[in-house]
Amino acid sequence: MSDDTIRLVTIGRIFRRRWRLLVIVTVVGALVGFGASLLFPPSYTTSTSVLLAGQWGERELLTQSEIAASSAVVDRAAATLGWTGVGGSELRDRVSAKAADGNIIKISGTADTPERAGRLSDQVAQQFVTFAARIAGDSTDPEAAARPEALRQKVEQAGRRITELADAADPGRTVEGVQARTELEKLRTALQEAMKKLDEADPATNKANMVVMGPAARPAGEAPPTRMQLIVAGALLFFLLTVIGHLTAARMSRRLRTEPEIAAALGSALLGTVEVPGERPAHRPEGRGPQARIRRLLGLDTRWDTPTPQTSGDEAGRQLRYRRVCARLRDQLPVPRRLLVVVPDGDEIARRAAGQLAAEAESDPSPSSSSRGYPMLRVVGVSVERPMVPDRDNESGALVVLSAGSWTAGELAGIAEACADAKHEVVGIVLAGTVRARPTRAAGRPPQHAVPAFAVGDDARGGSA
């Protein structure tokens, strides 16, 4: 799996073989999300809109939104509200403002109740309008506010004086009179246009003209993240982390899966592959302690990263593989001799295959007069943590039987060193795999070669070596 691309079939395999763990982890994540919701009290958010009359640019609207959420405005709102234990610094985290379409500043306030949220946003909007008016000069300088009006009155007086002069002039009897009346009319028109432009450019009449568009609406529900959102987020987060953890562990796995890697780790040649029927994927010994019960409950006693067993042929085809392995082993040995069949502890597939291999070697179909018989095999289990192989007695070699994808290079090297310490030469390697047996038994050889039960260290024929 470390070199394979993660595909949907891999995700589906995790769901099928780890569904109990995924369900429990998802429930735990939901409980964690519920606990987090208790630490964060519910909050409510509502908004108040302020309309800005006149012509405003995008940068100006952005500046006004920054002013609406500034400390100068929020601190005044906090002082007016007078909430116990709530100051301007805390309210600044609960107030936000943004510019919307149509020259509108939308001021949002968040509080622990809908009523407080509405009061907060309304009060900030009022303080923003007041503060903006002060900046524009509506209330800070009365004399400056009166200047445009005085100028307007002077323009009106000048217009009346121009009218009087025009009436007093020669009423069109001479060319000079007509020219004088024309010049006076032009002068009055220029004064009116100048006053109009002055009104349009006056910040006190345009920029400070802000209107609060009604009180804030009552919040329809809690502001995110709500309790349900936290529960769903916790469950989803734990679920995804569990799946990602499985994929990461499979990517980082050092278990050997290919035949050349296994042969190199054990320092011997591969004699062949055999099959054993199995309904369940391979798992390690169940055990009886509380940890073993928890592993069975969560489904951790079953390997999830092993491929789904393929449907095998008939029993005769599986036995033919065992005979071919025995034949290769017989041809490789110079003389018939007894061998140890070394099986790593916990490799249930290899243990069953070794038993079948020993039973096949015992039922040698070759007449002794015409050819050498199969070597006699004795199955022994070896711990991969502290490998220990029986010393050389009647056996003069070791045959290692294991399943692919179950052991690392270091573990297999330890088994090879244990065989060397016991003066056993590793004469070959046999890989075992599981297949799904057909529902009906194929006709042919009777089931006399069923897998026998071998105790660790017992002889394949039922006696000691």
Solvent accessible surface area in square Angstrom, and as a share of the most:
residue,aa,sasa,rsa
1,M,27,0.12
2,S,46,0.30
3,D,134,0.70
4,D,80,0.41
5,T,101,0.59
6,I,65,0.33
7,R,148,0.54
8,L,157,0.78
9,V,73,0.42
10,T,7,0.04
11,I,38,0.19
12,G,21,0.20
13,R,26,0.10
14,I,0,0.00
15,F,83,0.35
16,R,136,0.50
17,R,34,0.12
18,R,19,0.07
19,W,138,0.48
20,R,107,0.39
21,L,23,0.11
22,L,8,0.04
23,V,82,0.47
24,I,66,0.34
25,V,28,0.16
26,T,40,0.24
27,V,80,0.46
28,V,65,0.37
29,G,0,0.00
30,A,24,0.18
31,L,115,0.57
32,V,79,0.45
33,G,5,0.05
34,F,83,0.35
35,G,29,0.28
36,A,31,0.24
37,S,6,0.04
38,L,105,0.52
39,L,142,0.71
40,F,135,0.56
41,P,102,0.64
42,P,65,0.41
43,S,33,0.21
44,Y,43,0.16
45,T,55,0.32
46,T,11,0.06
47,S,33,0.21
48,T,2,0.01
49,S,30,0.19
50,V,0,0.00
51,L,66,0.33
52,L,2,0.01
53,A,33,0.26
54,G,36,0.35
55,Q,162,0.72
56,W,33,0.11
57,G,34,0.33
58,E,151,0.68
59,R,208,0.76
60,E,74,0.33
61,L,22,0.11
62,L,110,0.55
63,T,73,0.42
64,Q,28,0.12
65,S,6,0.04
66,E,112,0.50
67,I,35,0.18
68,A,0,0.00
69,A,33,0.26
70,S,36,0.23
71,S,51,0.33
72,A,37,0.29
73,V,0,0.00
74,V,0,0.00
75,D,61,0.32
76,R,92,0.34
77,A,0,0.00
78,A,12,0.09
79,A,85,0.66
80,T,79,0.46
81,L,21,0.10
82,G,58,0.56
83,W,22,0.08
84,T,135,0.79
85,G,76,0.73
86,V,26,0.15
87,G,35,0.34
88,G,14,0.13
89,S,74,0.48
90,E,69,0.31
91,L,1,0.01
92,R,92,0.34
93,D,128,0.67
94,R,66,0.24
95,V,11,0.07
96,S,64,0.41
97,A,24,0.19
98,K,130,0.55
99,A,45,0.35
100,A,39,0.30
101,D,135,0.70
102,G,57,0.55
103,N,35,0.18
104,I,36,0.18
105,I,0,0.00
106,K,78,0.33
107,I,0,0.00
108,S,23,0.15
109,G,0,0.00
110,T,35,0.20
111,A,3,0.02
112,D,71,0.37
113,T,54,0.31
114,P,24,0.15
115,E,92,0.41
116,R,79,0.29
117,A,0,0.00
118,G,12,0.12
119,R,127,0.46
120,L,0,0.00
121,S,0,0.00
122,D,38,0.20
123,Q,37,0.16
124,V,0,0.00
125,A,0,0.00
126,Q,91,0.40
127,Q,31,0.14
128,F,0,0.00
129,V,31,0.18
130,T,61,0.35
131,F,41,0.17
132,A,8,0.06
133,A,21,0.16
134,R,110,0.40
135,I,106,0.54
136,A,25,0.20
137,G,21,0.20
138,D,64,0.33
139,S,75,0.48
140,T,89,0.52
141,D,59,0.31
142,P,101,0.63
143,E,116,0.52
144,A,37,0.29
145,A,50,0.39
146,A,59,0.46
147,R,146,0.53
148,P,31,0.20
149,E,86,0.38
150,A,46,0.36
151,L,77,0.38
152,R,64,0.23
153,Q,95,0.42
154,K,131,0.55
155,V,27,0.16
156,E,97,0.43
157,Q,104,0.46
158,A,37,0.29
159,G,14,0.14
160,R,138,0.51
161,R,134,0.49
162,I,9,0.05
163,T,52,0.30
164,E,96,0.43
165,L,74,0.37
166,A,7,0.05
167,D,100,0.52
168,A,89,0.69
169,A,25,0.19
170,D,46,0.24
171,P,90,0.56
172,G,42,0.41
173,R,201,0.73
174,T,65,0.38
175,V,103,0.59
176,E,122,0.55
177,G,5,0.05
178,V,75,0.43
179,Q,108,0.48
180,A,43,0.33
181,R,87,0.32
182,T,61,0.35
183,E,105,0.47
184,L,32,0.16
185,E,75,0.34
186,K,125,0.53
187,L,92,0.46
188,R,56,0.21
189,T,68,0.39
190,A,55,0.43
191,L,52,0.26
192,Q,109,0.48
193,E,97,0.43
194,A,59,0.46
195,M,17,0.07
196,K,130,0.55
197,K,139,0.59
198,L,72,0.36
199,D,46,0.24
200,E,109,0.49
201,A,78,0.61
202,D,22,0.11
203,P,70,0.44
204,A,37,0.29
205,T,69,0.40
206,N,45,0.23
207,K,65,0.27
208,A,12,0.10
209,N,72,0.37
210,M,17,0.08
211,V,80,0.46
212,V,35,0.20
213,M,100,0.45
214,G,33,0.32
215,P,116,0.73
216,A,19,0.15
217,A,75,0.58
218,R,167,0.61
219,P,19,0.12
220,A,118,0.91
221,G,42,0.40
222,E,72,0.32
223,A,16,0.12
224,P,101,0.64
225,P,92,0.58
226,T,32,0.18
227,R,109,0.40
228,M,126,0.56
229,Q,90,0.40
230,L,35,0.17
231,I,39,0.20
232,V,83,0.47
233,A,55,0.43
234,G,9,0.09
235,A,16,0.12
236,L,99,0.49
237,L,97,0.48
238,F,59,0.25
239,F,55,0.23
240,L,83,0.41
241,L,101,0.50
242,T,21,0.12
243,V,12,0.07
244,I,98,0.50
245,G,37,0.36
246,H,24,0.11
247,L,23,0.12
248,T,61,0.36
249,A,62,0.48
250,A,4,0.03
251,R,97,0.35
252,M,143,0.64
253,S,27,0.18
254,R,201,0.73
255,R,78,0.29
256,L,23,0.11
257,R,72,0.26
258,T,69,0.40
259,E,80,0.36
260,P,100,0.63
261,E,82,0.37
262,I,2,0.01
263,A,22,0.17
264,A,83,0.64
265,A,22,0.17
266,L,6,0.03
267,G,67,0.64
268,S,22,0.14
269,A,60,0.47
270,L,54,0.27
271,L,13,0.07
272,G,14,0.14
273,T,51,0.30
274,V,3,0.02
275,E,38,0.17
276,V,1,0.01
277,P,40,0.25
278,G,11,0.10
279,E,152,0.68
280,R,128,0.47
281,P,30,0.19
282,A,22,0.17
283,H,39,0.17
284,R,93,0.34
285,P,105,0.66
286,E,81,0.36
287,G,45,0.43
288,R,218,0.79
289,G,32,0.31
290,P,95,0.60
291,Q,144,0.64
292,A,14,0.11
293,R,138,0.50
294,I,96,0.49
295,R,108,0.39
296,R,73,0.27
297,L,108,0.54
298,L,29,0.14
299,G,13,0.13
300,L,51,0.25
301,D,20,0.10
302,T,20,0.11
303,R,35,0.13
304,W,19,0.07
305,D,10,0.05
306,T,25,0.15
307,P,92,0.58
308,T,58,0.34
309,P,18,0.11
310,Q,132,0.59
311,T,73,0.43
312,S,8,0.05
313,G,40,0.39
314,D,55,0.28
315,E,34,0.15
316,A,49,0.38
317,G,36,0.34
318,R,31,0.11
319,Q,4,0.02
320,L,73,0.36
321,R,93,0.34
322,Y,4,0.02
323,R,62,0.23
324,R,128,0.47
325,V,1,0.01
326,C,1,0.01
327,A,26,0.20
328,R,112,0.41
329,L,1,0.01
330,R,46,0.17
331,D,101,0.53
332,Q,90,0.40
333,L,5,0.03
334,P,102,0.64
335,V,90,0.52
336,P,74,0.46
337,R,60,0.22
338,R,28,0.10
339,L,0,0.00
340,L,0,0.00
341,V,0,0.00
342,V,0,0.00
343,V,5,0.03
344,P,1,0.01
345,D,68,0.35
346,G,23,0.22
347,D,9,0.04
348,E,64,0.29
349,I,18,0.09
350,A,0,0.00
351,R,91,0.33
352,R,60,0.22
353,A,0,0.00
354,A,0,0.00
355,G,1,0.01
356,Q,13,0.06
357,L,3,0.01
358,A,0,0.00
359,A,15,0.12
360,E,1,0.00
361,A,6,0.05
362,E,88,0.39
363,S,40,0.26
364,D,49,0.25
365,P,87,0.54
366,S,29,0.19
367,P,85,0.53
368,S,109,0.70
369,S,112,0.72
370,S,85,0.55
371,S,48,0.31
372,R,100,0.36
373,G,20,0.19
374,Y,23,0.09
375,P,3,0.02
376,M,78,0.35
377,L,5,0.02
378,R,26,0.09
379,V,8,0.05
380,V,2,0.01
381,G,21,0.20
382,V,1,0.01
383,S,42,0.27
384,V,26,0.15
385,E,154,0.69
386,R,205,0.75
387,P,37,0.23
388,M,155,0.69
389,V,5,0.03
390,P,51,0.32
391,D,112,0.58
392,R,132,0.48
393,D,100,0.52
394,N,82,0.42
395,E,1,0.00
396,S,20,0.13
397,G,0,0.00
398,A,0,0.00
399,L,0,0.00
400,V,0,0.00
401,V,0,0.00
402,L,1,0.01
403,S,6,0.04
404,A,45,0.35
405,G,1,0.01
406,S,15,0.09
407,W,6,0.02
408,T,40,0.23
409,A,48,0.37
410,G,55,0.53
411,E,55,0.25
412,L,0,0.00
413,A,36,0.28
414,G,17,0.17
415,I,0,0.00
416,A,20,0.15
417,E,113,0.51
418,A,10,0.08
419,C,0,0.00
420,A,65,0.51
421,D,114,0.59
422,A,4,0.03
423,K,146,0.62
424,H,5,0.02
425,E,117,0.52
426,V,24,0.14
427,V,6,0.03
428,G,0,0.00
429,I,1,0.00
430,V,0,0.00
431,L,11,0.05
432,A,7,0.06
433,G,29,0.28
434,T,29,0.17
435,V,12,0.07
436,R,115,0.42
437,A,40,0.31
438,R,133,0.49
439,P,142,0.89
440,T,109,0.63
441,R,167,0.61
442,A,41,0.32
443,A,107,0.83
444,G,62,0.60
445,R,76,0.28
446,P,81,0.51
447,P,71,0.45
448,Q,122,0.54
449,H,12,0.06
450,A,67,0.52
451,V,59,0.34
452,P,47,0.30
453,A,102,0.79
454,F,31,0.13
455,A,56,0.44
456,V,112,0.65
457,G,25,0.24
458,D,64,0.33
459,D,5,0.03
460,A,13,0.10
461,R,124,0.45
462,G,73,0.70
463,G,39,0.38
464,S,107,0.69
465,A,34,0.26
